[in-house]
């Protein structure tokens, strides 16, 4: 009887340190969109070129007055 109690106590204390079972969590998969980056890139490039052309025109307009007092 004494040995049975010791064995049950040992099993109970060992189970306290055993890892808990993990809950099953469904994994989600993120699917990448198949976007047309070429069209988006061309649009951004066109906008950047237009802004650059506007800035160059502004600077060329002011070039004569720069440095004069």
CHARMM-style PDB file with segment names, atoms N, HN, CA, C and O in Angstrom:
ATOM      1  N   UNK     1       0.830  -1.195   0.000  1.00  0.00      PROA
ATOM      2  CA  UNK     1       0.000   0.000   0.000  1.00  0.00      PROA
ATOM      3  C   UNK     1       0.866   1.246   0.000  1.00  0.00      PROA
ATOM      4  O   UNK     1       0.614   2.192  -0.747  1.00  0.00      PROA
ATOM      5  N   UNK     2       1.894   1.238   0.850  1.00  0.00      PROA
ATOM      6  HN  UNK     2       2.098   0.470   1.456  1.00  0.00      PROA
ATOM      7  CA  UNK     2       2.787   2.391   0.947  1.00  0.00      PROA
ATOM      8  C   UNK     2       3.487   2.640  -0.387  1.00  0.00      PROA
ATOM      9  O   UNK     2       3.644   3.789  -0.801  1.00  0.00      PROA
ATOM     10  N   UNK     3       3.908   1.569  -1.061  1.00  0.00      PROA
ATOM     11  HN  UNK     3       3.781   0.636  -0.724  1.00  0.00      PROA
ATOM     12  CA  UNK     3       4.576   1.709  -2.363  1.00  0.00      PROA
ATOM     13  C   UNK     3       3.597   2.240  -3.414  1.00  0.00      PROA
ATOM     14  O   UNK     3       3.981   3.027  -4.279  1.00  0.00      PROA
ATOM     15  N   UNK     4       2.374   1.823  -3.342  1.00  0.00      PROA
ATOM     16  HN  UNK     4       2.062   1.184  -2.640  1.00  0.00      PROA
ATOM     17  CA  UNK     4       1.364   2.298  -4.299  1.00  0.00      PROA
ATOM     18  C   UNK     4       1.128   3.791  -4.147  1.00  0.00      PROA
ATOM     19  O   UNK     4       0.987   4.505  -5.140  1.00  0.00      PROA
ATOM     20  N   UNK     5       1.086   4.265  -2.908  1.00  0.00      PROA
ATOM     21  HN  UNK     5       1.201   3.685  -2.102  1.00  0.00      PROA
ATOM     22  CA  UNK     5       0.893   5.694  -2.658  1.00  0.00      PROA
ATOM     23  C   UNK     5       2.090   6.473  -3.160  1.00  0.00      PROA
ATOM     24  O   UNK     5       1.922   7.536  -3.757  1.00  0.00      PROA
ATOM     25  N   UNK     6       3.298   5.971  -2.932  1.00  0.00      PROA
ATOM     26  HN  UNK     6       3.434   5.108  -2.447  1.00  0.00      PROA
ATOM     27  CA  UNK     6       4.511   6.648  -3.413  1.00  0.00      PROA
ATOM     28  C   UNK     6       4.549   6.699  -4.946  1.00  0.00      PROA
ATOM     29  O   UNK     6       4.926   7.716  -5.530  1.00  0.00      PROA
ATOM     30  N   UNK     7       4.165   5.620  -5.575  1.00  0.00      PROA
ATOM     31  HN  UNK     7       3.860   4.794  -5.101  1.00  0.00      PROA
ATOM     32  CA  UNK     7       4.163   5.589  -7.046  1.00  0.00      PROA
ATOM     33  C   UNK     7       3.119   6.564  -7.592  1.00  0.00      PROA
ATOM     34  O   UNK     7       3.399   7.284  -8.550  1.00  0.00      PROA
ATOM     35  N   UNK     8       1.934   6.600  -7.007  1.00  0.00      PROA
ATOM     36  HN  UNK     8       1.706   6.014  -6.229  1.00  0.00      PROA
ATOM     37  CA  UNK     8       0.905   7.545  -7.449  1.00  0.00      PROA
ATOM     38  C   UNK     8       1.347   8.993  -7.215  1.00  0.00      PROA
ATOM     39  O   UNK     8       1.091   9.864  -8.046  1.00  0.00      PROA
ATOM     40  N   UNK     9       2.011   9.247  -6.084  1.00  0.00      PROA
ATOM     41  HN  UNK     9       2.219   8.539  -5.409  1.00  0.00      PROA
ATOM     42  CA  UNK     9       2.502  10.596  -5.811  1.00  0.00      PROA
ATOM     43  C   UNK     9       3.595  10.984  -6.800  1.00  0.00      PROA
ATOM     44  O   UNK     9       3.646  12.132  -7.242  1.00  0.00      PROA
ATOM     45  N   UNK    10       4.469  10.044  -7.154  1.00  0.00      PROA
ATOM     46  HN  UNK    10       4.427   9.111  -6.795  1.00  0.00      PROA
ATOM     47  CA  UNK    10       5.539  10.319  -8.120  1.00  0.00      PROA
ATOM     48  C   UNK    10       4.947  10.608  -9.502  1.00  0.00      PROA
ATOM     49  O   UNK    10       5.406  11.509 -10.205  1.00  0.00      PROA
ATOM     50  N   UNK    11       3.939   9.847  -9.878  1.00  0.00      PROA
ATOM     51  HN  UNK    11       3.566   9.116  -9.308  1.00  0.00      PROA
ATOM     52  CA  UNK    11       3.292  10.068 -11.183  1.00  0.00      PROA
ATOM     53  C   UNK    11       2.576  11.416 -11.195  1.00  0.00      PROA
ATOM     54  O   UNK    11       2.620  12.135 -12.193  1.00  0.00      PROA
ATOM     55  N   UNK    12       1.919  11.759 -10.091  1.00  0.00      PROA
ATOM     56  HN  UNK    12       1.883  11.175  -9.280  1.00  0.00      PROA
ATOM     57  CA  UNK    12       1.205  13.033 -10.017  1.00  0.00      PROA
ATOM     58  C   UNK    12       2.177  14.201 -10.085  1.00  0.00      PROA
ATOM     59  O   UNK    12       1.894  15.200 -10.747  1.00  0.00      PROA
ATOM     60  N   UNK    13       3.322  14.092  -9.409  1.00  0.00      PROA
ATOM     61  HN  UNK    13       3.552  13.281  -8.872  1.00  0.00      PROA
ATOM     62  CA  UNK    13       4.271  15.209  -9.447  1.00  0.00      PROA
ATOM     63  C   UNK    13       4.949  15.292 -10.813  1.00  0.00      PROA
ATOM     64  O   UNK    13       5.246  16.386 -11.293  1.00  0.00      PROA
ATOM     65  N   UNK    14       5.193  14.144 -11.439  1.00  0.00      PROA
ATOM     66  HN  UNK    14       4.951  13.255 -11.050  1.00  0.00      PROA
ATOM     67  CA  UNK    14       5.811  14.163 -12.773  1.00  0.00      PROA
ATOM     68  C   UNK    14       4.859  14.748 -13.802  1.00  0.00      PROA
ATOM     69  O   UNK    14       5.295  15.423 -14.734  1.00  0.00      PROA
ATOM     70  N   UNK    15       3.564  14.500 -13.646  1.00  0.00      PROA
ATOM     71  HN  UNK    15       3.210  13.951 -12.889  1.00  0.00      PROA
ATOM     72  CA  UNK    15       2.607  15.023 -14.616  1.00  0.00      PROA
ATOM     73  C   UNK    15       2.476  16.545 -14.498  1.00  0.00      PROA
ATOM     74  O   UNK    15       2.033  17.205 -15.438  1.00  0.00      PROA
ATOM     75  N   UNK    16       2.858  17.095 -13.355  1.00  0.00      PROA
ATOM     76  HN  UNK    16       3.218  16.559 -12.591  1.00  0.00      PROA
ATOM     77  CA  UNK    16       2.807  18.548 -13.198  1.00  0.00      PROA
ATOM     78  C   UNK    16       3.836  19.221 -14.097  1.00  0.00      PROA
ATOM     79  O   UNK    16       3.647  20.367 -14.507  1.00  0.00      PROA
ATOM     80  N   UNK    17       4.925  18.518 -14.407  1.00  0.00      PROA
ATOM     81  HN  UNK    17       5.078  17.588 -14.074  1.00  0.00      PROA
ATOM     82  CA  UNK    17       5.983  19.090 -15.240  1.00  0.00      PROA
ATOM     83  C   UNK    17       5.889  18.669 -16.699  1.00  0.00      PROA
ATOM     84  O   UNK    17       6.688  19.103 -17.528  1.00  0.00      PROA
ATOM     85  N   UNK    18       4.931  17.840 -17.007  1.00  0.00      PROA
ATOM     86  HN  UNK    18       4.281  17.487 -16.334  1.00  0.00      PROA
ATOM     87  CA  UNK    18       4.754  17.392 -18.386  1.00  0.00      PROA
ATOM     88  C   UNK    18       4.166  18.536 -19.211  1.00  0.00      PROA
ATOM     89  O   UNK    18       3.340  19.300 -18.710  1.00  0.00      PROA
ATOM     90  N   UNK    19       4.583  18.658 -20.463  1.00  0.00      PROA
ATOM     91  HN  UNK    19       5.254  18.038 -20.870  1.00  0.00      PROA
ATOM     92  CA  UNK    19       4.032  19.736 -21.302  1.00  0.00      PROA
ATOM     93  C   UNK    19       2.550  19.520 -21.563  1.00  0.00      PROA
ATOM     94  O   UNK    19       2.084  18.396 -21.748  1.00  0.00      PROA
ATOM     95  N   UNK    20       1.837  20.612 -21.571  1.00  0.00      PROA
ATOM     96  HN  UNK    20       2.215  21.526 -21.421  1.00  0.00      PROA
ATOM     97  CA  UNK    20       0.400  20.554 -21.826  1.00  0.00      PROA
ATOM     98  C   UNK    20       0.175  20.268 -23.303  1.00  0.00      PROA
ATOM     99  O   UNK    20       0.958  20.701 -24.148  1.00  0.00      PROA
ATOM    100  N   UNK    21      -0.869  19.554 -23.611  1.00  0.00      PROA
ATOM    101  HN  UNK    21      -1.505  19.202 -22.924  1.00  0.00      PROA
ATOM    102  CA  UNK    21      -1.155  19.291 -25.030  1.00  0.00      PROA
ATOM    103  C   UNK    21      -1.488  20.598 -25.754  1.00  0.00      PROA
ATOM    104  O   UNK    21      -2.197  21.452 -25.221  1.00  0.00      PROA
ATOM    105  N   UNK    22      -0.977  20.735 -26.950  1.00  0.00      PROA
ATOM    106  HN  UNK    22      -0.401  20.041 -27.382  1.00  0.00      PROA
ATOM    107  CA  UNK    22      -1.196  21.956 -27.725  1.00  0.00      PROA
ATOM    108  C   UNK    22      -2.556  21.914 -28.379  1.00  0.00      PROA
ATOM    109  O   UNK    22      -3.019  20.868 -28.835  1.00  0.00      PROA
ATOM    110  N   UNK    23      -3.181  23.066 -28.416  1.00  0.00      PROA
ATOM    111  HN  UNK    23      -2.805  23.915 -28.046  1.00  0.00      PROA
ATOM    112  CA  UNK    23      -4.454  23.155 -29.104  1.00  0.00      PROA
ATOM    113  C   UNK    23      -4.205  23.182 -30.602  1.00  0.00      PROA
ATOM    114  O   UNK    23      -3.223  23.754 -31.075  1.00  0.00      PROA
ATOM    115  N   UNK    24      -5.084  22.572 -31.319  1.00  0.00      PROA
ATOM    116  HN  UNK    24      -5.882  22.108 -30.936  1.00  0.00      PROA
ATOM    117  CA  UNK    24      -4.961  22.540 -32.771  1.00  0.00      PROA
ATOM    118  C   UNK    24      -5.473  23.869 -33.307  1.00  0.00      PROA
ATOM    119  O   UNK    24      -6.636  24.228 -33.119  1.00  0.00      PROA
ATOM    120  N   UNK    25      -4.581  24.591 -33.978  1.00  0.00      PROA
ATOM    121  HN  UNK    25      -3.637  24.300 -34.130  1.00  0.00      PROA
ATOM    122  CA  UNK    25      -4.925  25.894 -34.546  1.00  0.00      PROA
ATOM    123  C   UNK    25      -4.818  25.772 -36.058  1.00  0.00      PROA
ATOM    124  O   UNK    25      -3.768  25.396 -36.580  1.00  0.00      PROA
ATOM    125  N   UNK    26      -5.879  26.081 -36.751  1.00  0.00      PROA
ATOM    126  HN  UNK    26      -6.732  26.386 -36.327  1.00  0.00      PROA
ATOM    127  CA  UNK    26      -5.789  25.990 -38.210  1.00  0.00      PROA
ATOM    128  C   UNK    26      -4.791  27.016 -38.750  1.00  0.00      PROA
ATOM    129  O   UNK    26      -4.787  28.175 -38.335  1.00  0.00      PROA
ATOM    130  N   UNK    27      -3.986  26.589 -39.638  1.00  0.00      PROA
ATOM    131  HN  UNK    27      -3.989  25.647 -39.975  1.00  0.00      PROA
ATOM    132  CA  UNK    27      -2.988  27.466 -40.258  1.00  0.00      PROA
ATOM    133  C   UNK    27      -3.628  28.178 -41.454  1.00  0.00      PROA
ATOM    134  O   UNK    27      -4.348  27.569 -42.246  1.00  0.00      PROA
ATOM    135  N   UNK    28      -3.356  29.449 -41.562  1.00  0.00      PROA
ATOM    136  HN  UNK    28      -2.772  29.944 -40.919  1.00  0.00      PROA
ATOM    137  CA  UNK    28      -3.887  30.199 -42.697  1.00  0.00      PROA
ATOM    138  C   UNK    28      -2.766  30.444 -43.693  1.00  0.00      PROA
ATOM    139  O   UNK    28      -1.609  30.629 -43.317  1.00  0.00      PROA
ATOM    140  N   UNK    29      -3.113  30.442 -44.916  1.00  0.00      PROA
ATOM    141  HN  UNK    29      -4.053  30.292 -45.222  1.00  0.00      PROA
ATOM    142  CA  UNK    29      -2.150  30.674 -45.984  1.00  0.00      PROA
ATOM    143  C   UNK    29      -2.540  31.958 -46.687  1.00  0.00      PROA
ATOM    144  O   UNK    29      -3.677  32.120 -47.132  1.00  0.00      PROA
ATOM    145  N   UNK    30      -1.585  32.867 -46.781  1.00  0.00      PROA
ATOM    146  HN  UNK    30      -0.662  32.736 -46.420  1.00  0.00      PROA
ATOM    147  CA  UNK    30      -1.833  34.119 -47.479  1.00  0.00      PROA
ATOM    148  C   UNK    30      -1.407  33.933 -48.925  1.00  0.00      PROA
ATOM    149  O   UNK    30      -0.250  33.628 -49.217  1.00  0.00      PROA
ATOM    150  N   UNK    31      -2.342  34.118 -49.801  1.00  0.00      PROA
ATOM    151  HN  UNK    31      -3.281  34.366 -49.564  1.00  0.00      PROA
ATOM    152  CA  UNK    31      -2.039  33.968 -51.220  1.00  0.00      PROA
ATOM    153  C   UNK    31      -1.623  35.319 -51.775  1.00  0.00      PROA
ATOM    154  O   UNK    31      -2.296  36.328 -51.563  1.00  0.00      PROA
ATOM    155  N   UNK    32      -0.522  35.324 -52.478  1.00  0.00      PROA
ATOM    156  HN  UNK    32       0.024  34.505 -52.650  1.00  0.00      PROA
ATOM    157  CA  UNK    32      -0.038  36.561 -53.074  1.00  0.00      PROA
ATOM    158  C   UNK    32      -0.909  36.933 -54.269  1.00  0.00      PROA
ATOM    159  O   UNK    32      -1.303  36.088 -55.074  1.00  0.00      PROA
ATOM    160  N   UNK    33      -1.188  38.207 -54.350  1.00  0.00      PROA
ATOM    161  HN  UNK    33      -0.869  38.894 -53.696  1.00  0.00      PROA
ATOM    162  CA  UNK    33      -1.976  38.666 -55.491  1.00  0.00      PROA
ATOM    163  C   UNK    33      -1.089  38.718 -56.732  1.00  0.00      PROA
ATOM    164  O   UNK    33       0.098  39.033 -56.654  1.00  0.00      PROA
ATOM    165  N   UNK    34      -1.669  38.415 -57.833  1.00  0.00      PROA
ATOM    166  HN  UNK    34      -2.634  38.159 -57.896  1.00  0.00      PROA
ATOM    167  CA  UNK    34      -0.942  38.493 -59.098  1.00  0.00      PROA
ATOM    168  C   UNK    34      -1.244  39.854 -59.715  1.00  0.00      PROA
ATOM    169  O   UNK    34      -2.076  39.980 -60.613  1.00  0.00      PROA
ATOM    170  N   UNK    35      -0.547  40.867 -59.210  1.00  0.00      PROA
ATOM    171  HN  UNK    35       0.129  40.764 -58.480  1.00  0.00      PROA
ATOM    172  CA  UNK    35      -0.808  42.227 -59.669  1.00  0.00      PROA
ATOM    173  C   UNK    35       0.069  42.552 -60.864  1.00  0.00      PROA
ATOM    174  O   UNK    35       1.131  41.962 -61.062  1.00  0.00      PROA
ATOM    175  N   UNK    36      -0.396  43.490 -61.640  1.00  0.00      PROA
ATOM    176  HN  UNK    36      -1.259  43.969 -61.479  1.00  0.00      PROA
ATOM    177  CA  UNK    36       0.354  43.941 -62.803  1.00  0.00      PROA
ATOM    178  C   UNK    36       1.247  45.096 -62.365  1.00  0.00      PROA
ATOM    179  O   UNK    36       0.861  46.261 -62.461  1.00  0.00      PROA
ATOM    180  N   UNK    37       2.427  44.771 -61.893  1.00  0.00      PROA
ATOM    181  HN  UNK    37       2.741  43.825 -61.815  1.00  0.00      PROA
ATOM    182  CA  UNK    37       3.339  45.792 -61.395  1.00  0.00      PROA
ATOM    183  C   UNK    37       3.934  46.622 -62.528  1.00  0.00      PROA
ATOM    184  O   UNK    37       4.329  47.768 -62.313  1.00  0.00      PROA
ATOM    185  N   UNK    38       3.999  46.068 -63.701  1.00  0.00      PROA
ATOM    186  HN  UNK    38       3.678  45.137 -63.875  1.00  0.00      PROA
ATOM    187  CA  UNK    38       4.568  46.804 -64.840  1.00  0.00      PROA
ATOM    188  C   UNK    38       3.730  48.037 -65.159  1.00  0.00      PROA
ATOM    189  O   UNK    38       4.283  49.115 -65.378  1.00  0.00      PROA
ATOM    190  N   UNK    39       2.418  47.901 -65.188  1.00  0.00      PROA
ATOM    191  HN  UNK    39       1.969  47.026 -65.009  1.00  0.00      PROA
ATOM    192  CA  UNK    39       1.541  49.040 -65.471  1.00  0.00      PROA
ATOM    193  C   UNK    39       1.632  50.079 -64.360  1.00  0.00      PROA
ATOM    194  O   UNK    39       1.652  51.282 -64.623  1.00  0.00      PROA
ATOM    195  N   UNK    40       1.686  49.602 -63.111  1.00  0.00      PROA
ATOM    196  HN  UNK    40       1.669  48.625 -62.898  1.00  0.00      PROA
ATOM    197  CA  UNK    40       1.792  50.528 -61.979  1.00  0.00      PROA
ATOM    198  C   UNK    40       3.137  51.264 -62.008  1.00  0.00      PROA
ATOM    199  O   UNK    40       3.206  52.461 -61.730  1.00  0.00      PROA
ATOM    200  N   UNK    41       4.196  50.536 -62.346  1.00  0.00      PROA
ATOM    201  HN  UNK    41       4.140  49.564 -62.572  1.00  0.00      PROA
ATOM    202  CA  UNK    41       5.517  51.144 -62.456  1.00  0.00      PROA
ATOM    203  C   UNK    41       5.550  52.199 -63.557  1.00  0.00      PROA
ATOM    204  O   UNK    41       6.107  53.280 -63.364  1.00  0.00      PROA
ATOM    205  N   UNK    42       4.964  51.894 -64.699  1.00  0.00      PROA
ATOM    206  HN  UNK    42       4.512  51.016 -64.856  1.00  0.00      PROA
ATOM    207  CA  UNK    42       4.943  52.855 -65.809  1.00  0.00      PROA
ATOM    208  C   UNK    42       4.172  54.114 -65.431  1.00  0.00      PROA
ATOM    209  O   UNK    42       4.582  55.219 -65.785  1.00  0.00      PROA
ATOM    210  N   UNK    43       3.066  53.961 -64.719  1.00  0.00      PROA
ATOM    211  HN  UNK    43       2.733  53.063 -64.431  1.00  0.00      PROA
ATOM    212  CA  UNK    43       2.273  55.111 -64.280  1.00  0.00      PROA
ATOM    213  C   UNK    43       3.082  55.993 -63.332  1.00  0.00      PROA
ATOM    214  O   UNK    43       3.103  57.215 -63.477  1.00  0.00      PROA
ATOM    215  N   UNK    44       3.752  55.364 -62.356  1.00  0.00      PROA
ATOM    216  HN  UNK    44       3.735  54.372 -62.238  1.00  0.00      PROA
ATOM    217  CA  UNK    44       4.565  56.131 -61.408  1.00  0.00      PROA
ATOM    218  C   UNK    44       5.736  56.821 -62.101  1.00  0.00      PROA
ATOM    219  O   UNK    44       6.080  57.957 -61.774  1.00  0.00      PROA
ATOM    220  N   UNK    45       6.336  56.133 -63.049  1.00  0.00      PROA
ATOM    221  HN  UNK    45       6.056  55.210 -63.314  1.00  0.00      PROA
ATOM    222  CA  UNK    45       7.457  56.720 -63.782  1.00  0.00      PROA
ATOM    223  C   UNK    45       6.990  57.929 -64.592  1.00  0.00      PROA
ATOM    224  O   UNK    45       7.684  58.945 -64.634  1.00  0.00      PROA
ATOM    225  N   UNK    46       5.838  57.836 -65.228  1.00  0.00      PROA
ATOM    226  HN  UNK    46       5.274  57.011 -65.194  1.00  0.00      PROA
ATOM    227  CA  UNK    46       5.302  58.950 -66.018  1.00  0.00      PROA
ATOM    228  C   UNK    46       5.023  60.153 -65.127  1.00  0.00      PROA
ATOM    229  O   UNK    46       5.345  61.286 -65.485  1.00  0.00      PROA
ATOM    230  N   UNK    47       4.408  59.899 -63.935  1.00  0.00      PROA
ATOM    231  HN  UNK    47       4.146  58.979 -63.644  1.00  0.00      PROA
ATOM    232  CA  UNK    47       4.137  60.992 -62.997  1.00  0.00      PROA
ATOM    233  C   UNK    47       5.432  61.645 -62.520  1.00  0.00      PROA
ATOM    234  O   UNK    47       5.505  62.869 -62.404  1.00  0.00      PROA
ATOM    235  N   UNK    48       6.445  60.841 -62.245  1.00  0.00      PROA
ATOM    236  HN  UNK    48       6.386  59.847 -62.338  1.00  0.00      PROA
ATOM    237  CA  UNK    48       7.724  61.381 -61.779  1.00  0.00      PROA
ATOM    238  C   UNK    48       8.393  62.212 -62.869  1.00  0.00      PROA
ATOM    239  O   UNK    48       8.966  63.263 -62.581  1.00  0.00      PROA
ATOM    240  N   UNK    49       8.325  61.752 -64.112  1.00  0.00      PROA
ATOM    241  HN  UNK    49       7.859  60.898 -64.345  1.00  0.00      PROA
ATOM    242  CA  UNK    49       8.918  62.503 -65.217  1.00  0.00      PROA
ATOM    243  C   UNK    49       8.200  63.831 -65.421  1.00  0.00      PROA
ATOM    244  O   UNK    49       8.834  64.845 -65.713  1.00  0.00      PROA
ATOM    245  N   UNK    50       6.868  63.826 -65.268  1.00  0.00      PROA
ATOM    246  HN  UNK    50       6.353  63.002 -65.031  1.00  0.00      PROA
ATOM    247  CA  UNK    50       6.113  65.079 -65.405  1.00  0.00      PROA
ATOM    248  C   UNK    50       6.502  66.067 -64.312  1.00  0.00      PROA
ATOM    249  O   UNK    50       6.675  67.256 -64.582  1.00  0.00      PROA
ATOM    250  N   UNK    51       6.642  65.581 -63.070  1.00  0.00      PROA
ATOM    251  HN  UNK    51       6.501  64.615 -62.850  1.00  0.00      PROA
ATOM    252  CA  UNK    51       7.060  66.479 -61.979  1.00  0.00      PROA
ATOM    253  C   UNK    51       8.472  67.006 -62.214  1.00  0.00      PROA
ATOM    254  O   UNK    51       8.764  68.166 -61.924  1.00  0.00      PROA
ATOM    255  N   UNK    52       9.335  66.159 -62.734  1.00  0.00      PROA
ATOM    256  HN  UNK    52       9.098  65.217 -62.969  1.00  0.00      PROA
ATOM    257  CA  UNK    52      10.708  66.582 -63.018  1.00  0.00      PROA
ATOM    258  C   UNK    52      10.718  67.633 -64.116  1.00  0.00      PROA
ATOM    259  O   UNK    52      11.435  68.629 -64.013  1.00  0.00      PROA
ATOM    260  N   UNK    53       9.936  67.426 -65.157  1.00  0.00      PROA
ATOM    261  HN  UNK    53       9.353  66.618 -65.241  1.00  0.00      PROA
ATOM    262  CA  UNK    53       9.877  68.404 -66.250  1.00  0.00      PROA
ATOM    263  C   UNK    53       9.350  69.749 -65.751  1.00  0.00      PROA
ATOM    264  O   UNK    53       9.841  70.801 -66.161  1.00  0.00      PROA
ATOM    265  N   UNK    54       8.345  69.716 -64.861  1.00  0.00      PROA
ATOM    266  HN  UNK    54       7.946  68.861 -64.528  1.00  0.00      PROA
ATOM    267  CA  UNK    54       7.817  70.962 -64.293  1.00  0.00      PROA
ATOM    268  C   UNK    54       8.882  71.678 -63.464  1.00  0.00      PROA
ATOM    269  O   UNK    54       9.003  72.902 -63.527  1.00  0.00      PROA
ATOM    270  N   UNK    55       9.645  70.925 -62.697  1.00  0.00      PROA
ATOM    271  HN  UNK    55       9.547  69.931 -62.646  1.00  0.00      PROA
ATOM    272  CA  UNK    55      10.684  71.526 -61.856  1.00  0.00      PROA
ATOM    273  C   UNK    55      11.804  72.099 -62.718  1.00  0.00      PROA
ATOM    274  O   UNK    55      12.321  73.177 -62.424  1.00  0.00      PROA
ATOM    275  N   UNK    56      12.182  71.392 -63.772  1.00  0.00      PROA
ATOM    276  HN  UNK    56      11.762  70.516 -64.011  1.00  0.00      PROA
ATOM    277  CA  UNK    56      13.223  71.890 -64.681  1.00  0.00      PROA
ATOM    278  C   UNK    56      12.755  73.173 -65.358  1.00  0.00      PROA
ATOM    279  O   UNK    56      13.532  74.120 -65.485  1.00  0.00      PROA
ATOM    280  N   UNK    57      11.510  73.220 -65.790  1.00  0.00      PROA
ATOM    281  HN  UNK    57      10.878  72.451 -65.686  1.00  0.00      PROA
ATOM    282  CA  UNK    57      10.969  74.420 -66.427  1.00  0.00      PROA
ATOM    283  C   UNK    57      10.971  75.587 -65.445  1.00  0.00      PROA
ATOM    284  O   UNK    57      11.291  76.714 -65.823  1.00  0.00      PROA
ATOM    285  N   UNK    58      10.617  75.324 -64.187  1.00  0.00      PROA
ATOM    286  HN  UNK    58      10.357  74.408 -63.881  1.00  0.00      PROA
ATOM    287  CA  UNK    58      10.627  76.376 -63.171  1.00  0.00      PROA
ATOM    288  C   UNK    58      12.045  76.890 -62.927  1.00  0.00      PROA
ATOM    289  O   UNK    58      12.258  78.097 -62.807  1.00  0.00      PROA
ATOM    290  N   UNK    59      13.001  75.986 -62.854  1.00  0.00      PROA
ATOM    291  HN  UNK    59      12.827  75.006 -62.951  1.00  0.00      PROA
ATOM    292  CA  UNK    59      14.384  76.395 -62.626  1.00  0.00      PROA
ATOM    293  C   UNK    59      14.956  77.133 -63.829  1.00  0.00      PROA
ATOM    294  O   UNK    59      15.709  78.093 -63.663  1.00  0.00      PROA
ATOM    295  N   UNK    60      14.612  76.701 -65.032  1.00  0.00      PROA
ATOM    296  HN  UNK    60      14.001  75.921 -65.167  1.00  0.00      PROA
ATOM    297  CA  UNK    60      15.103  77.371 -66.242  1.00  0.00      PROA
ATOM    298  C   UNK    60      14.520  78.778 -66.341  1.00  0.00      PROA
ATOM    299  O   UNK    60      15.182  79.692 -66.834  1.00  0.00      PROA
ATOM    300  N   UNK    61      13.292  78.954 -65.878  1.00  0.00      PROA
ATOM    301  HN  UNK    61      12.754  78.212 -65.478  1.00  0.00      PROA
ATOM    302  CA  UNK    61      12.663  80.265 -65.908  1.00  0.00      PROA
ATOM    303  C   UNK    61      13.384  81.226 -64.956  1.00  0.00      PROA
ATOM    304  O   UNK    61      13.495  82.418 -65.242  1.00  0.00      PROA
ATOM    305  N   UNK    62      13.866  80.712 -63.839  1.00  0.00      PROA
ATOM    306  HN  UNK    62      13.776  79.744 -63.607  1.00  0.00      PROA
ATOM    307  CA  UNK    62      14.516  81.547 -62.821  1.00  0.00      PROA
ATOM    308  C   UNK    62      16.035  81.624 -62.989  1.00  0.00      PROA
ATOM    309  O   UNK    62      16.709  82.254 -62.174  1.00  0.00      PROA
ATOM    310  N   UNK    63      16.585  80.993 -64.032  1.00  0.00      PROA
ATOM    311  HN  UNK    63      16.038  80.481 -64.694  1.00  0.00      PROA
ATOM    312  CA  UNK    63      18.031  80.923 -64.157  1.00  0.00      PROA
ATOM    313  C   UNK    63      18.680  82.282 -64.412  1.00  0.00      PROA
ATOM    314  O   UNK    63      19.804  82.525 -63.973  1.00  0.00      PROA
ATOM    315  N   UNK    64      17.988  83.154 -65.109  1.00  0.00      PROA
ATOM    316  HN  UNK    64      17.075  82.957 -65.466  1.00  0.00      PROA
ATOM    317  CA  UNK    64      18.550  84.475 -65.398  1.00  0.00      PROA
ATOM    318  C   UNK    64      18.636  85.344 -64.147  1.00  0.00      PROA
ATOM    319  O   UNK    64      19.570  86.131 -63.995  1.00  0.00      PROA
ATOM    320  N   UNK    65      17.664  85.200 -63.257  1.00  0.00      PROA
ATOM    321  HN  UNK    65      16.905  84.561 -63.380  1.00  0.00      PROA
ATOM    322  CA  UNK    65      17.667  86.054 -62.077  1.00  0.00      PROA
ATOM    323  C   UNK    65      18.548  85.546 -60.954  1.00  0.00      PROA
ATOM    324  O   UNK    65      18.793  86.275 -59.992  1.00  0.00      PROA
ATOM    325  N   UNK    66      19.028  84.328 -61.046  1.00  0.00      PROA
ATOM    326  HN  UNK    66      18.829  83.736 -61.826  1.00  0.00      PROA
ATOM    327  CA  UNK    66      19.890  83.766 -59.988  1.00  0.00      PROA
ATOM    328  C   UNK    66      21.269  84.407 -60.070  1.00  0.00      PROA
ATOM    329  O   UNK    66      21.860  84.466 -61.148  1.00  0.00      PROA
ATOM    330  N   UNK    67      21.769  84.870 -58.981  1.00  0.00      PROA
ATOM    331  HN  UNK    67      21.288  84.821 -58.106  1.00  0.00      PROA
ATOM    332  CA  UNK    67      23.112  85.465 -58.927  1.00  0.00      PROA
ATOM    333  C   UNK    67      23.135  86.941 -59.214  1.00  0.00      PROA
ATOM    334  O   UNK    67      24.175  87.570 -59.016  1.00  0.00      PROA
ATOM    335  N   UNK    68      22.060  87.529 -59.667  1.00  0.00      PROA
ATOM    336  HN  UNK    68      21.216  87.018 -59.828  1.00  0.00      PROA
ATOM    337  CA  UNK    68      22.020  88.963 -59.930  1.00  0.00      PROA
ATOM    338  C   UNK    68      21.518  89.685 -58.681  1.00  0.00      PROA
ATOM    339  O   UNK    68      20.643  89.199 -57.963  1.00  0.00      PROA
ATOM    340  N   UNK    69      22.103  90.865 -58.446  1.00  0.00      PROA
ATOM    341  HN  UNK    69      22.814  91.260 -59.029  1.00  0.00      PROA
ATOM    342  CA  UNK    69      21.671  91.656 -57.298  1.00  0.00      PROA
ATOM    343  C   UNK    69      21.109  92.976 -57.739  1.00  0.00      PROA
ATOM    344  OT1 UNK    69      20.693  93.780 -56.904  1.00  0.00      PROA
TER     345      UNK     69
END
